[in-house]
């Protein structure tokens, strides 16, 4: 089937002249001046790539997790009951698509159950197919430090017996061996991978993974070519742990373990030092930065301008914590450039180069085909914005790139095509009623939240002990 999109090209040589983008067989067949004037003005750019996210059904803020650093925020997530994984994934991928993301990394950090992991992954894959986006499913892997970055026994000793029993039941299940965890990833991949759904190893981070596990993942990745997705140096306390545990430097340790390579994406890197950035650049790994999440969780501002200067590949992710908690990757793209594009009159990365980089590197990190550029022969992953709405005042001839990087957000999305398939048309998802999906999710959570009431009471006792551990035990200075 042939389809034509008529829109100005954001990166075109003449941004005011509409072009006919002809799609055939899921690819761009031709781009040429529009045969006739369009009824309304649109601007086309590559479908954005969300290079780090977690497929969260609803925001943890709705469960009382706001204004907490990552280290207690993660523990607060225990208040969220398990729900239908298909419904949760459907909501997450629908929000991503509605905001303009054609490729999404889902770093899956918990199984909901009660079905086996392979069946749960199949449910997530069905949700991705229903929405129509490309999804990369990174399966969580960890084998140490379930509560804090270190020995949790002193914390547990401070708790009353009822609280300790709840905390231990929530966090201290035995870890599978490295071989078992790798086999689980490969079994999931064998069951669910397709042209638009791929699987990666998803170690949670060095503070949660032993050298043995990281080394085994690196070897499995070399053997199969399967990519790896991992958090790195997100917080002050992860930096402190890394400095203590890896005196030679955490990125040097990762390299010595055979883990760090061009097959790796590293999320956050907020507290990466210049020597870390150099090691990442040498390896050809991707940094997936997450500006809003880093602010929500009080982690800081990542040294992304320095990473770019040192030759790092940089992508961007929403991390389920966009500025307004709406998974708006258009706004996240703009915030990233505001923070890292350069100050005053200094030279920095241009808006056009920033867009090209985060799309190309995001797709590379997610394992999506091509670099995302709108060109003949490329996959037809096209995002179209309402230029009339963007140019709301219409008092001067303003270039589309100025409008997009000043004010574009999800409400300006007119259409999203992925592999030529219309995922969003006329500003609405073509296959999913997102409002109904969210309402069903809310009912699920309201019905099941009482089952986590005991954990909520335990968390109120646990939190001060964990805060004391990080303030007085694992310091950040």
LOTIDO-208018 format. One record per residue (C-alpha): residue number from 1; x, y, z. Coordinates in steps of 0.1 Angstrom, whole numbers. Layout:
residues N
i|u|v|w
NUM|X|Y|Z $
...
This chain:
residues 477
i|u|v|w
1|0|0|0 $
2|13|35|-9 $
3|8|65|14 $
4|18|101|10 $
5|26|125|39 $
6|28|161|28 $
7|48|183|52 $
8|77|206|54 $
9|110|189|65 $
10|124|202|97 $
11|159|194|85 $
12|153|203|48 $
13|172|228|28 $
14|139|248|24 $
15|120|245|56 $
16|90|264|43 $
17|83|243|12 $
18|61|212|17 $
19|73|179|4 $
20|55|147|-5 $
21|70|118|15 $
22|58|87|-3 $
23|58|55|18 $
24|57|20|2 $
25|64|-13|19 $
26|72|3|52 $
27|100|25|37 $
28|103|59|23 $
29|100|55|-15 $
30|105|91|-25 $
31|107|127|-13 $
32|98|155|-37 $
33|81|189|-38 $
34|45|187|-30 $
35|22|181|-60 $
36|-4|205|-45 $
37|-6|229|-16 $
38|-16|210|16 $
39|-48|219|34 $
40|-29|226|66 $
41|7|232|74 $
42|26|203|89 $
43|63|197|97 $
44|79|162|95 $
45|109|150|115 $
46|122|116|124 $
47|102|96|149 $
48|119|101|182 $
49|137|73|201 $
50|131|69|238 $
51|164|53|248 $
52|157|46|284 $
53|124|39|300 $
54|108|13|323 $
55|73|5|309 $
56|57|18|341 $
57|19|17|340 $
58|13|48|361 $
59|35|74|377 $
60|50|63|412 $
61|40|98|424 $
62|4|86|425 $
63|16|61|451 $
64|34|86|473 $
65|69|84|458 $
66|74|121|450 $
67|104|142|462 $
68|125|113|471 $
69|161|105|460 $
70|164|73|439 $
71|176|52|469 $
72|143|56|489 $
73|121|62|458 $
74|129|27|446 $
75|119|12|479 $
76|87|31|479 $
77|78|14|446 $
78|70|-16|468 $
79|37|1|475 $
80|26|-5|439 $
81|7|-38|436 $
82|13|-61|407 $
83|-12|-56|378 $
84|-20|-72|344 $
85|13|-68|325 $
86|-5|-64|292 $
87|-26|-36|304 $
88|4|-18|321 $
89|25|-21|289 $
90|-4|-10|267 $
91|-7|22|287 $
92|31|29|287 $
93|36|23|250 $
94|4|42|241 $
95|17|73|260 $
96|51|70|243 $
97|35|68|209 $
98|11|96|215 $
99|41|119|223 $
100|60|110|192 $
101|83|81|202 $
102|86|54|175 $
103|112|33|193 $
104|110|27|230 $
105|135|10|254 $
106|115|-9|282 $
107|141|-17|309 $
108|118|-42|327 $
109|129|-40|363 $
110|102|-63|378 $
111|80|-92|368 $
112|44|-87|378 $
113|35|-124|377 $
114|19|-147|385 $
115|26|-161|350 $
116|61|-173|341 $
117|86|-146|328 $
118|83|-158|292 $
119|45|-155|293 $
120|48|-120|308 $
121|72|-109|281 $
122|48|-123|255 $
123|21|-101|270 $
124|43|-70|268 $
125|51|-79|232 $
126|14|-81|223 $
127|9|-47|238 $
128|37|-33|217 $
129|22|-48|186 $
130|-12|-34|194 $
131|1|1|198 $
132|24|-2|168 $
133|58|11|182 $
134|92|-6|180 $
135|100|-19|215 $
136|133|-31|230 $
137|128|-52|261 $
138|158|-53|285 $
139|153|-79|311 $
140|165|-69|346 $
141|195|-88|361 $
142|210|-84|395 $
143|225|-106|422 $
144|234|-84|452 $
145|224|-54|474 $
146|186|-58|474 $
147|180|-30|500 $
148|210|-6|500 $
149|244|-4|484 $
150|261|-26|510 $
151|254|-47|540 $
152|218|-44|550 $
153|220|-64|583 $
154|225|-33|605 $
155|194|-17|590 $
156|173|-49|595 $
157|185|-51|631 $
158|169|-16|637 $
159|135|-28|626 $
160|108|-44|648 $
161|102|-80|639 $
162|70|-74|620 $
163|86|-47|598 $
164|117|-68|593 $
165|96|-98|581 $
166|77|-76|556 $
167|110|-60|543 $
168|127|-94|540 $
169|97|-109|522 $
170|96|-80|497 $
171|133|-77|489 $
172|153|-107|499 $
173|143|-135|476 $
174|172|-156|465 $
175|190|-144|433 $
176|193|-168|404 $
177|229|-176|393 $
178|244|-156|364 $
179|240|-186|341 $
180|203|-189|350 $
181|197|-152|345 $
182|213|-153|311 $
183|193|-183|301 $
184|161|-165|311 $
185|169|-136|288 $
186|177|-160|259 $
187|145|-179|265 $
188|124|-147|265 $
189|142|-136|233 $
190|135|-170|216 $
191|98|-166|224 $
192|91|-129|216 $
193|116|-113|192 $
194|103|-100|159 $
195|111|-72|134 $
196|98|-46|158 $
197|103|-63|192 $
198|138|-71|204 $
199|154|-83|237 $
200|185|-71|255 $
201|204|-80|287 $
202|193|-55|314 $
203|217|-55|343 $
204|204|-29|368 $
205|238|-13|376 $
206|272|-21|391 $
207|260|-16|426 $
208|234|-43|421 $
209|255|-67|400 $
210|286|-87|410 $
211|317|-88|389 $
212|308|-124|381 $
213|274|-114|367 $
214|287|-85|347 $
215|315|-106|332 $
216|291|-133|323 $
217|268|-108|306 $
218|297|-93|287 $
219|307|-128|275 $
220|272|-137|265 $
221|269|-104|246 $
222|301|-110|227 $
223|290|-145|218 $
224|255|-136|206 $
225|258|-100|197 $
226|229|-92|220 $
227|230|-57|233 $
228|232|-46|270 $
229|213|-18|288 $
230|224|-7|322 $
231|221|22|347 $
232|254|39|356 $
233|264|66|381 $
234|229|79|384 $
235|232|93|419 $
236|257|108|444 $
237|255|76|464 $
238|262|54|434 $
239|292|75|428 $
240|303|70|464 $
241|298|33|461 $
242|317|31|429 $
243|347|50|443 $
244|348|26|472 $
245|343|-6|454 $
246|363|1|422 $
247|394|22|432 $
248|407|19|397 $
249|375|35|384 $
250|341|19|377 $
251|343|22|339 $
252|378|8|339 $
253|365|-21|359 $
254|337|-26|334 $
255|362|-26|306 $
256|385|-51|323 $
257|355|-74|328 $
258|349|-74|291 $
259|315|-57|297 $
260|320|-23|281 $
261|316|-22|244 $
262|297|-6|215 $
263|269|-31|224 $
264|262|-13|257 $
265|239|16|265 $
266|245|33|299 $
267|215|53|313 $
268|220|85|333 $
269|258|89|339 $
270|249|120|360 $
271|280|116|381 $
272|304|104|355 $
273|339|119|357 $
274|359|129|326 $
275|379|97|328 $
276|346|77|328 $
277|334|97|297 $
278|367|89|279 $
279|364|52|287 $
280|328|52|274 $
281|338|71|243 $
282|367|46|236 $
283|343|17|239 $
284|317|33|216 $
285|290|28|242 $
286|258|50|242 $
287|249|73|271 $
288|211|77|274 $
289|205|109|293 $
290|173|115|312 $
291|171|152|322 $
292|137|153|338 $
293|141|121|358 $
294|174|133|371 $
295|157|164|384 $
296|126|146|398 $
297|148|122|417 $
298|173|149|429 $
299|201|132|411 $
300|216|162|394 $
301|224|174|359 $
302|245|151|337 $
303|277|163|321 $
304|263|158|286 $
305|280|187|269 $
306|313|174|281 $
307|304|139|270 $
308|297|152|235 $
309|330|171|235 $
310|348|139|244 $
311|331|120|216 $
312|305|100|234 $
313|274|88|217 $
314|244|105|234 $
315|207|95|233 $
316|178|106|254 $
317|152|88|274 $
318|120|97|293 $
319|126|72|321 $
320|89|73|331 $
321|96|106|347 $
322|92|133|321 $
323|89|169|334 $
324|51|167|337 $
325|51|129|342 $
326|34|125|309 $
327|61|107|289 $
328|64|137|266 $
329|96|130|247 $
330|92|161|226 $
331|95|183|257 $
332|123|160|269 $
333|142|166|237 $
334|139|203|241 $
335|149|203|278 $
336|179|182|269 $
337|191|208|244 $
338|183|237|268 $
339|206|221|294 $
340|234|208|272 $
341|233|229|239 $
342|257|256|252 $
343|255|287|273 $
344|257|323|261 $
345|277|327|229 $
346|298|296|234 $
347|297|270|206 $
348|277|239|215 $
349|257|212|197 $
350|232|228|173 $
351|195|219|176 $
352|196|201|143 $
353|227|180|153 $
354|211|173|187 $
355|180|159|170 $
356|201|138|146 $
357|222|125|174 $
358|195|115|199 $
359|175|98|171 $
360|205|80|155 $
361|221|70|188 $
362|188|61|204 $
363|179|38|175 $
364|214|23|176 $
365|211|17|214 $
366|176|2|210 $
367|187|-19|181 $
368|162|-3|157 $
369|171|-3|120 $
370|187|28|104 $
371|197|61|118 $
372|162|76|116 $
373|169|102|90 $
374|141|109|65 $
375|156|98|33 $
376|147|75|4 $
377|151|38|13 $
378|150|44|51 $
379|124|29|74 $
380|93|50|73 $
381|94|61|109 $
382|80|96|106 $
383|67|121|132 $
384|44|149|119 $
385|36|180|140 $
386|9|206|135 $
387|29|236|122 $
388|-2|258|123 $
389|-7|251|160 $
390|30|256|167 $
391|30|289|149 $
392|1|301|170 $
393|7|338|166 $
394|15|338|128 $
395|29|373|129 $
396|63|366|112 $
397|79|340|90 $
398|95|318|117 $
399|115|287|108 $
400|100|255|120 $
401|131|245|140 $
402|127|276|161 $
403|91|267|169 $
404|98|230|175 $
405|126|237|199 $
406|108|265|217 $
407|74|250|223 $
408|67|216|208 $
409|50|190|230 $
410|28|160|227 $
411|-3|181|219 $
412|13|192|187 $
413|17|156|174 $
414|-5|152|143 $
415|7|118|132 $
416|33|91|139 $
417|41|64|114 $
418|63|34|123 $
419|75|12|95 $
420|48|29|74 $
421|20|20|98 $
422|-1|49|111 $
423|2|46|149 $
424|-12|81|155 $
425|-35|100|131 $
426|-52|134|136 $
427|-36|135|170 $
428|-51|102|182 $
429|-38|67|186 $
430|-52|45|159 $
431|-55|12|178 $
432|-58|21|215 $
433|-82|41|236 $
434|-57|56|260 $
435|-83|72|283 $
436|-101|39|287 $
437|-68|21|292 $
438|-58|45|320 $
439|-92|42|337 $
440|-90|5|337 $
441|-55|6|352 $
442|-66|30|379 $
443|-95|7|388 $
444|-70|-22|390 $
445|-47|-3|413 $
446|-75|10|435 $
447|-88|-26|440 $
448|-53|-41|447 $
449|-37|-13|467 $
450|-51|-26|500 $
451|-29|-56|495 $
452|2|-34|499 $
453|-10|-16|530 $
454|12|-36|554 $
455|42|-27|532 $
456|32|10|533 $
457|34|8|571 $
458|67|-10|570 $
459|82|16|546 $
460|74|44|571 $
461|97|26|596 $
462|123|15|570 $
463|128|48|553 $
464|145|67|582 $
465|170|38|586 $
466|178|38|549 $
467|183|76|549 $
468|206|73|579 $
469|226|46|560 $
470|233|69|531 $
471|238|101|552 $
472|262|86|577 $
473|274|53|562 $
474|278|56|525 $
475|287|93|521 $
476|286|112|489 $
477|317|134|495 $
